Amino acid sequence: MSEAAGGAATVLVADDDRSIRTVLSQALGRSGYEVRCTSNASTLWRWVEEGEGDLVITDVVMPDENGLDLIPRIRKIRPELRVVVMSAQSTLLTAVKAAQQGAFEYLPKPFDLKELLGVVARALASPAALRPGEAAEAGERLPLIGRSPAMQEIYRSIARLTTADLTVMITGESGTGKELVARALHDYGRRRGGPFVAINMAAIPRELVETELFGHERGAFTGAVGRTVGRFQQANGGTLFLDEIGDMPPEAQTRLLRVLQEGEFTSVGGREPIKVNVRIIAATHRELSELIRRGLFREDLFYRLNVVPIRLPPLRERVQDIAPLARHFLERARADGLAGKLLDAEAAEQMQKYRWPGNVRELENLMRRLAVLHPGETITREVIEAELRAGPPPPGAESGLAAGVPLSEILERHFQDLLARPVESSEGAIYERVLAEIERPLIRSVLSATRGNQTKAAAMLGLNRNTLRKKIRDLEIPVLRGVG
């Protein structure tokens, strides 16, 4: 290890961009470090071989060699020397490969100087070398896309977790790509050779959740004609992704907690404990702290699952990623055999003004729809305006189905207020009030869509016309006159 006069640490900088070298040299120099800069990998490697430098900051793409390929060689001869990687190729794969090669930190370009100086200070103060990771085979298709600061932080979180089996809790609105993050954590982690098993708690009847998770023995209940292996056993040696964990019933929560604590469980109807080695990744769009307050989710289970929290930002918080995502979805549609389309700049700009309540999933659906239905080769601003109804939803619309919010969440949120109102009679009152609260806005919306045509509305609802008329009368729903 080299030290300049007076004990100042020496930082070796390798970047083929002169302006980057100048900025780093000045910033590091003002912070008290000695700096040596080069535009190529060969000079950097010579300095490292000669024992120069206490820290390396290197770009990825350089004229003579990829900076990432230098890291294993540096670690072999000088394992104590930290390497910080910078790259304008701000993708998940770059961040993951940097971590797996053994980089101390990855910083996307353009970088924040204050953040970089903080990384330098941490790297020089860190007492022990990081273990080199195992290189993963990079797929041709990126699992996550985006160069916004929010997505860069997601990439870095995933990269840091590639060498650890920590339990992860992913939160975010519906359609933000929580399962994509879970798959990335598996595909680039230690367990990538094992199975990835996903289960959606909200999609399984409550009485079947334990059977789905833990399996059952023959005769455990009526209809159990044979033994069934649950998802935990299926995921043994790999990753179990528990999507919508907030919808897990209390009984299953208790059994899940025991598995996390003891690493074993018994199947439904079974007596012998079954040992498993599974990494848990959980996800939810719901506010678990509120569910805990209401007694619907175990607090001790939350802390077991929330070891590493990752929040996925909604699309409206990463608008600069909208155009790259849209073009990616158009290219994917073309690869799937749909017509090839181009997105012009004004159309991309228009999409940034929309709030995307359905997030990335809504954007993908729109692009695939246009790939099929739009007759022209280019998607223009006018096309986007027409598809998005010339702007974002009206105020308050995001609380309803028009915003892509799951029906279960809307009902649960609404009924908490509804059930707090005085009930005139104890028998049947809540049931009737709940039905009325559901039917009234539904029928009004359908009548509005059919411009008051009750025949069409009845057909859309799957009701007899006379039944619809009775509901309109009983629920006191105003209708347009003179329309059949």
C-alpha positions as CSV (number, residue, x, y, z in Angstrom):
1,M,0.0,0.0,0.0
2,S,1.3,3.4,-0.9
3,E,0.9,6.6,1.0
4,A,1.8,10.1,0.0
5,A,3.8,12.4,2.2
6,G,1.9,13.3,5.3
7,G,-0.1,10.1,5.2
8,A,-2.6,11.1,2.6
9,A,-4.2,8.1,0.8
10,T,-3.6,7.8,-3.0
11,V,-6.5,7.3,-5.3
12,L,-5.9,5.8,-8.7
13,V,-8.5,7.0,-11.3
14,A,-8.9,5.3,-14.7
15,D,-11.4,6.9,-17.2
16,D,-11.0,7.6,-20.9
17,D,-13.1,10.8,-20.5
18,R,-10.8,13.8,-19.8
19,S,-13.5,15.9,-18.2
20,I,-14.3,13.0,-15.7
21,R,-10.6,12.7,-14.8
22,T,-10.4,16.5,-14.3
23,V,-13.5,16.6,-12.1
24,L,-12.4,13.7,-9.9
25,S,-8.8,14.9,-9.6
26,Q,-10.0,18.3,-8.4
27,A,-12.7,17.0,-6.0
28,L,-10.5,14.3,-4.5
29,G,-7.5,16.7,-4.2
30,R,-9.7,19.3,-2.3
31,S,-10.7,16.5,0.1
32,G,-7.0,15.8,0.9
33,Y,-6.3,12.8,-1.3
34,E,-3.4,12.3,-3.6
35,V,-4.7,11.5,-7.1
36,R,-3.1,9.7,-10.1
37,C,-5.2,9.6,-13.3
38,T,-5.0,7.6,-16.5
39,S,-7.1,7.1,-19.6
40,N,-6.5,3.4,-20.0
41,A,-6.6,0.1,-18.2
42,S,-3.0,-1.0,-19.0
43,T,-1.5,2.0,-17.0
44,L,-3.8,1.4,-14.1
45,W,-2.8,-2.3,-14.0
46,R,0.9,-1.3,-14.1
47,W,0.4,1.0,-11.1
48,V,-1.4,-1.7,-9.2
49,E,1.4,-4.3,-9.9
50,E,3.9,-1.8,-8.7
51,G,2.0,-1.4,-5.4
52,E,0.8,2.1,-6.0
53,G,-2.5,3.4,-4.7
54,D,-4.8,2.8,-1.7
55,L,-8.0,2.9,-3.8
56,V,-9.0,2.4,-7.4
57,I,-11.8,4.2,-9.2
58,T,-12.3,2.8,-12.7
59,D,-14.7,3.2,-15.6
60,V,-16.1,0.1,-17.2
61,V,-15.6,0.8,-20.9
62,M,-12.0,1.9,-21.7
63,P,-10.1,1.7,-25.0
64,D,-7.9,-1.3,-24.2
65,E,-9.8,-3.3,-21.6
66,N,-13.1,-3.6,-19.7
67,G,-12.7,-2.2,-16.2
68,L,-14.7,-5.0,-14.7
69,D,-12.3,-7.6,-16.1
70,L,-9.5,-6.0,-14.1
71,I,-11.1,-6.5,-10.7
72,P,-10.4,-10.3,-10.3
73,R,-6.8,-9.7,-11.3
74,I,-6.5,-6.8,-8.8
75,R,-8.0,-8.9,-6.1
76,K,-5.6,-11.8,-6.8
77,I,-2.4,-9.8,-6.3
78,R,-3.7,-7.1,-3.9
79,P,-6.9,-8.4,-2.1
80,E,-6.9,-5.4,0.3
81,L,-7.2,-2.8,-2.5
82,R,-10.7,-1.6,-2.9
83,V,-12.2,-0.9,-6.4
84,V,-15.0,1.5,-7.1
85,V,-16.7,1.1,-10.5
86,M,-18.3,3.9,-12.5
87,S,-20.3,3.3,-15.7
88,A,-22.6,5.1,-18.1
89,Q,-24.0,1.6,-18.9
90,S,-26.5,2.1,-16.0
91,T,-28.2,-1.3,-16.1
92,L,-28.9,-4.0,-13.6
93,L,-26.4,-6.3,-15.2
94,T,-23.6,-3.8,-14.9
95,A,-24.3,-3.3,-11.2
96,V,-24.7,-7.1,-10.6
97,K,-21.5,-7.9,-12.4
98,A,-19.5,-5.2,-10.6
99,A,-20.6,-6.7,-7.3
100,Q,-20.0,-10.3,-8.3
101,Q,-16.5,-9.4,-9.6
102,G,-15.8,-8.0,-6.1
103,A,-16.2,-4.2,-6.6
104,F,-16.5,-2.3,-3.3
105,E,-19.2,-0.1,-4.9
106,Y,-20.9,0.7,-8.2
107,L,-21.8,4.3,-9.2
108,P,-23.8,5.1,-12.3
109,K,-22.9,8.0,-14.4
110,P,-23.6,10.9,-14.1
111,F,-22.6,10.5,-10.4
112,D,-23.1,12.8,-7.5
113,L,-19.7,14.1,-6.3
114,K,-20.8,14.2,-2.6
115,E,-21.9,10.6,-2.8
116,L,-18.7,9.5,-4.5
117,L,-16.6,11.2,-1.8
118,G,-18.6,9.4,0.8
119,V,-17.9,6.1,-1.0
120,V,-14.2,6.9,-1.1
121,A,-14.1,7.6,2.6
122,R,-16.0,4.3,3.4
123,A,-13.7,2.3,1.1
124,L,-10.5,3.6,2.7
125,A,-11.9,3.1,6.2
126,S,-13.2,-0.4,5.6
127,P,-11.0,-2.9,7.6
128,A,-11.5,-6.1,5.6
129,A,-11.6,-7.0,2.0
130,L,-14.9,-8.2,0.4
131,R,-15.1,-11.7,-0.9
132,P,-15.2,-12.0,-4.6
133,G,-18.5,-13.1,-5.9
134,E,-19.3,-15.8,-8.4
135,A,-19.9,-14.6,-11.9
136,A,-23.4,-15.2,-13.2
137,E,-24.3,-15.8,-16.8
138,A,-26.0,-12.7,-18.0
139,G,-29.2,-13.2,-20.0
140,E,-29.7,-11.3,-23.2
141,R,-32.9,-9.7,-22.0
142,L,-32.7,-7.4,-19.0
143,P,-35.1,-8.2,-16.3
144,L,-35.4,-4.6,-15.2
145,I,-35.1,-1.4,-17.2
146,G,-34.5,2.2,-16.2
147,R,-31.7,4.7,-15.7
148,S,-33.5,7.0,-13.2
149,P,-31.8,7.5,-9.8
150,A,-34.6,5.5,-8.2
151,M,-33.9,2.5,-10.4
152,Q,-30.2,2.8,-10.0
153,E,-30.7,2.4,-6.3
154,I,-32.7,-0.7,-6.9
155,Y,-29.9,-2.1,-9.1
156,R,-27.3,-1.4,-6.4
157,S,-29.5,-3.1,-3.7
158,I,-29.9,-6.2,-5.9
159,A,-26.1,-6.2,-6.6
160,R,-25.2,-6.0,-2.9
161,L,-27.5,-9.0,-2.2
162,T,-26.0,-11.3,-4.7
163,T,-23.6,-12.8,-2.2
164,A,-26.1,-13.0,0.7
165,D,-29.2,-15.1,1.4
166,L,-31.0,-12.5,3.5
167,T,-34.7,-12.4,3.6
168,V,-36.1,-9.5,1.5
169,M,-39.4,-7.6,1.7
170,I,-40.3,-5.8,-1.6
171,T,-43.0,-3.1,-1.4
172,G,-44.6,-1.0,-4.1
173,E,-47.8,-0.3,-5.9
174,S,-49.4,-3.0,-8.1
175,G,-47.7,-3.2,-11.5
176,T,-44.3,-1.9,-10.4
177,G,-42.5,-5.2,-11.1
178,K,-42.1,-6.7,-7.7
179,E,-41.8,-10.3,-9.0
180,L,-39.1,-9.1,-11.5
181,V,-37.0,-7.9,-8.6
182,A,-37.6,-11.2,-6.8
183,R,-36.5,-13.1,-9.9
184,A,-33.4,-10.9,-10.3
185,L,-32.4,-11.6,-6.6
186,H,-32.7,-15.3,-7.3
187,D,-31.2,-15.4,-10.8
188,Y,-28.0,-13.4,-9.8
189,G,-27.7,-14.8,-6.2
190,R,-26.2,-17.9,-4.7
191,R,-29.3,-20.0,-5.2
192,R,-29.7,-19.4,-8.9
193,G,-29.0,-23.2,-9.5
194,G,-32.1,-24.0,-7.4
195,P,-35.8,-23.6,-8.1
196,F,-37.6,-20.3,-8.0
197,V,-41.2,-20.9,-6.7
198,A,-43.7,-18.1,-6.6
199,I,-47.1,-18.1,-4.9
200,N,-49.7,-15.3,-4.7
201,M,-51.4,-15.2,-1.4
202,A,-54.3,-13.1,-2.8
203,A,-55.1,-15.6,-5.5
204,I,-55.6,-18.6,-3.2
205,P,-58.7,-19.3,-1.1
206,R,-57.9,-18.7,2.6
207,E,-58.8,-22.2,3.5
208,L,-56.2,-23.6,1.0
209,V,-53.2,-21.4,1.8
210,E,-51.6,-23.8,4.3
211,T,-52.1,-26.8,2.0
212,E,-50.5,-24.8,-0.9
213,L,-47.5,-23.8,1.3
214,F,-46.9,-26.9,3.3
215,G,-48.6,-29.7,1.4
216,H,-51.0,-32.3,2.9
217,E,-51.1,-36.0,3.7
218,R,-53.6,-38.4,2.3
219,G,-56.9,-38.2,4.3
220,A,-56.0,-34.9,6.0
221,F,-59.3,-33.5,4.9
222,T,-62.3,-34.4,2.8
223,G,-61.1,-34.8,-0.8
224,A,-57.4,-35.4,0.1
225,V,-57.1,-38.6,-1.8
226,G,-53.3,-38.5,-2.0
227,R,-50.2,-36.8,-0.6
228,T,-49.4,-33.4,-2.0
229,V,-46.0,-31.6,-1.8
230,G,-46.3,-27.9,-0.8
231,R,-44.4,-24.9,-2.2
232,F,-41.8,-24.9,0.6
233,Q,-40.7,-28.4,-0.4
234,Q,-40.8,-27.5,-4.1
235,A,-38.5,-24.5,-3.4
236,N,-36.0,-26.5,-1.3
237,G,-32.5,-25.3,-2.1
238,G,-33.8,-22.3,-3.9
239,T,-36.1,-19.3,-3.4
240,L,-39.8,-19.0,-2.4
241,F,-41.4,-15.8,-3.4
242,L,-44.5,-15.0,-1.3
243,D,-46.4,-12.3,-3.3
244,E,-49.1,-10.2,-1.6
245,I,-47.9,-11.4,1.8
246,G,-50.4,-9.0,3.4
247,D,-53.2,-11.2,2.3
248,M,-51.9,-14.3,4.2
249,P,-54.5,-15.5,6.8
250,P,-53.4,-15.5,10.5
251,E,-53.1,-19.3,10.8
252,A,-50.7,-19.5,7.9
253,Q,-48.7,-16.5,9.3
254,T,-48.1,-18.5,12.5
255,R,-46.9,-21.5,10.6
256,L,-44.7,-19.4,8.4
257,L,-43.1,-17.8,11.4
258,R,-42.2,-21.2,12.8
259,V,-40.5,-22.2,9.5
260,L,-38.5,-19.0,9.5
261,Q,-37.4,-19.6,13.1
262,E,-36.7,-23.3,13.0
263,G,-36.3,-24.2,9.3
264,E,-38.9,-27.0,9.4
265,F,-42.6,-27.6,9.3
266,T,-45.2,-30.3,9.2
267,S,-47.6,-30.9,6.4
268,V,-51.4,-30.6,6.9
269,G,-52.4,-33.8,8.6
270,G,-48.7,-34.8,9.0
271,R,-46.7,-35.5,12.1
272,E,-43.1,-35.8,11.0
273,P,-41.2,-32.5,10.7
274,I,-39.9,-31.7,7.2
275,K,-36.6,-29.7,7.1
276,V,-36.1,-27.2,4.2
277,N,-33.4,-24.8,3.2
278,V,-35.3,-22.0,1.4
279,R,-34.7,-18.3,0.9
280,I,-37.8,-16.2,1.4
281,I,-38.6,-13.1,-0.6
282,A,-41.9,-11.5,0.2
283,A,-43.8,-8.7,-1.5
284,T,-46.9,-6.6,-0.9
285,H,-48.6,-3.5,-2.2
286,R,-50.4,-3.0,1.1
287,E,-49.2,-1.0,4.1
288,L,-48.2,-3.7,6.6
289,S,-47.9,-1.3,9.5
290,E,-51.6,-0.5,9.2
291,L,-52.4,-4.2,9.0
292,I,-50.3,-4.8,12.1
293,R,-52.2,-2.0,13.9
294,R,-55.5,-3.6,13.0
295,G,-54.3,-7.0,14.2
296,L,-54.4,-8.5,10.7
297,F,-50.6,-9.2,10.4
298,R,-48.2,-10.5,13.0
299,E,-45.6,-7.9,14.0
300,D,-43.0,-10.6,14.8
301,L,-43.5,-12.1,11.3
302,F,-43.1,-8.6,9.8
303,Y,-39.7,-8.2,11.4
304,R,-38.6,-11.7,10.3
305,L,-39.5,-10.8,6.7
306,N,-38.4,-7.2,6.6
307,V,-34.7,-8.0,7.0
308,V,-33.8,-6.1,3.8
309,P,-36.6,-3.7,2.6
310,I,-36.7,-2.8,-1.1
311,R,-39.2,-0.2,-2.2
312,L,-40.1,-0.1,-5.9
313,P,-41.0,3.4,-7.0
314,P,-44.2,3.9,-9.0
315,L,-43.7,4.9,-12.6
316,R,-44.8,8.5,-11.9
317,E,-41.6,8.8,-9.7
318,R,-39.3,7.7,-12.6
319,V,-40.8,9.5,-15.6
320,Q,-37.4,9.5,-17.4
321,D,-37.7,5.7,-17.6
322,I,-41.1,5.8,-19.5
323,A,-39.7,6.2,-23.0
324,P,-37.0,3.5,-22.7
325,L,-39.6,1.1,-21.2
326,A,-42.1,1.9,-23.9
327,R,-39.6,1.2,-26.6
328,H,-38.5,-2.0,-24.9
329,F,-42.1,-3.2,-24.8
330,L,-42.6,-2.3,-28.5
331,E,-39.4,-4.3,-29.4
332,R,-40.6,-7.2,-27.3
333,A,-44.0,-7.1,-29.0
334,R,-42.2,-7.2,-32.4
335,A,-40.1,-10.2,-31.2
336,D,-43.3,-11.9,-30.3
337,G,-44.6,-11.6,-33.8
338,L,-46.6,-8.4,-33.6
339,A,-46.2,-5.4,-35.9
340,G,-43.1,-3.3,-35.4
341,K,-43.8,0.2,-34.3
342,L,-41.8,3.4,-33.5
343,L,-42.4,5.8,-30.8
344,D,-41.7,9.5,-31.7
345,A,-40.2,12.0,-29.3
346,E,-43.4,14.0,-28.8
347,A,-45.4,10.9,-28.0
348,A,-42.8,9.9,-25.4
349,E,-43.0,13.5,-23.9
350,Q,-46.8,13.2,-23.7
351,M,-46.6,9.9,-21.8
352,Q,-44.5,11.6,-19.1
353,K,-47.5,13.8,-18.2
354,Y,-49.7,10.9,-17.4
355,R,-49.7,9.5,-13.9
356,W,-49.7,5.8,-14.9
357,P,-51.8,4.4,-12.0
358,G,-51.3,0.9,-13.3
359,N,-47.6,1.5,-13.4
360,V,-45.2,-0.5,-15.7
361,R,-47.9,-3.1,-16.3
362,E,-50.3,-0.5,-17.7
363,L,-47.5,0.9,-19.9
364,E,-46.7,-2.6,-21.3
365,N,-50.4,-3.3,-22.0
366,L,-50.7,0.0,-23.8
367,M,-47.7,-0.6,-26.0
368,R,-48.8,-4.1,-26.9
369,R,-52.3,-2.8,-27.7
370,L,-50.9,-0.2,-30.0
371,A,-48.6,-2.8,-31.7
372,V,-51.8,-4.7,-32.7
373,L,-54.4,-2.0,-33.3
374,H,-52.5,1.2,-34.4
375,P,-52.4,1.1,-38.3
376,G,-49.4,3.4,-38.7
377,E,-45.7,2.6,-38.3
378,T,-45.1,5.5,-35.9
379,I,-46.9,6.1,-32.6
380,T,-47.5,9.9,-32.4
381,R,-48.5,12.3,-29.7
382,E,-52.1,12.4,-31.0
383,V,-52.3,8.6,-30.7
384,I,-51.0,8.7,-27.1
385,E,-53.4,11.6,-26.2
386,A,-56.4,9.6,-27.6
387,E,-55.3,6.4,-25.7
388,L,-54.7,8.2,-22.4
389,R,-57.9,10.3,-22.8
390,A,-55.8,13.5,-23.3
391,G,-54.2,13.5,-19.9
392,P,-54.1,12.1,-16.4
393,P,-57.2,10.9,-14.5
394,P,-59.4,13.5,-12.9
395,P,-58.7,14.4,-9.2
396,G,-60.0,11.6,-7.0
397,A,-60.0,9.0,-9.8
398,E,-57.0,7.3,-8.4
399,S,-59.0,6.0,-5.5
400,G,-61.2,3.9,-7.8
401,L,-61.0,1.1,-10.3
402,A,-60.2,3.6,-13.2
403,A,-56.8,4.1,-11.6
404,G,-56.0,0.4,-11.7
405,V,-56.2,0.0,-7.9
406,P,-57.1,-3.6,-7.0
407,L,-60.8,-4.1,-6.2
408,S,-60.0,-5.8,-2.9
409,E,-58.0,-2.8,-1.7
410,I,-60.7,-0.4,-2.7
411,L,-63.4,-2.4,-0.9
412,E,-61.4,-2.9,2.2
413,R,-60.5,0.8,2.5
414,H,-64.0,1.9,1.8
415,F,-65.8,-0.6,4.0
416,Q,-63.7,0.4,7.0
417,D,-65.5,3.8,6.8
418,L,-68.8,2.3,5.9
419,L,-68.9,-0.2,8.8
420,A,-68.0,2.6,11.2
421,R,-71.4,4.3,10.6
422,P,-74.3,3.5,12.9
423,V,-76.2,0.3,12.1
424,E,-80.0,0.6,12.6
425,S,-80.6,-3.1,13.1
426,S,-78.1,-5.9,13.9
427,E,-79.5,-8.5,11.6
428,G,-78.7,-8.2,7.9
429,A,-78.1,-4.5,7.9
430,I,-74.3,-4.6,7.2
431,Y,-74.8,-7.1,4.3
432,E,-77.5,-5.0,2.6
433,R,-75.5,-1.8,3.1
434,V,-72.4,-3.4,1.6
435,L,-74.3,-4.7,-1.4
436,A,-75.8,-1.3,-2.0
437,E,-72.4,0.4,-1.8
438,I,-71.0,-2.0,-4.4
439,E,-74.0,-2.0,-6.8
440,R,-74.8,1.7,-6.8
441,P,-71.5,3.0,-8.3
442,L,-71.2,-0.1,-10.6
443,I,-74.6,0.4,-12.1
444,R,-74.1,4.2,-12.4
445,S,-70.8,3.7,-14.2
446,V,-72.3,1.2,-16.7
447,L,-75.3,3.4,-17.4
448,S,-72.9,6.3,-18.0
449,A,-70.9,4.2,-20.4
450,T,-74.1,3.2,-22.3
451,R,-75.4,6.8,-22.2
452,G,-78.4,5.6,-20.2
453,N,-79.3,2.7,-22.5
454,Q,-80.7,0.2,-20.0
455,T,-80.9,-2.7,-22.5
456,K,-77.2,-2.4,-23.2
457,A,-76.4,-1.9,-19.6
458,A,-78.3,-5.0,-18.6
459,A,-76.4,-7.0,-21.2
460,M,-73.0,-5.7,-20.0
461,L,-73.9,-6.5,-16.4
462,G,-75.3,-9.9,-17.3
463,L,-78.7,-9.0,-15.7
464,N,-82.3,-9.3,-16.9
465,R,-83.5,-5.9,-18.0
466,N,-86.4,-5.9,-15.5
467,T,-84.0,-6.9,-12.7
468,L,-81.8,-3.9,-13.6
469,R,-84.8,-1.5,-13.6
470,K,-85.8,-2.8,-10.2
471,K,-82.2,-2.2,-8.9
472,I,-82.2,1.3,-10.4
473,R,-85.5,2.1,-8.6
474,D,-84.5,0.5,-5.3
475,L,-81.1,2.2,-5.2
476,E,-82.5,5.5,-6.4
477,I,-80.1,5.8,-9.3
478,P,-80.8,8.7,-11.6
479,V,-81.0,7.8,-15.3
480,L,-81.2,9.6,-18.6
481,R,-84.8,9.9,-19.8
482,G,-85.9,8.9,-23.3
483,V,-83.3,6.2,-23.7
484,G,-84.4,2.5,-23.7
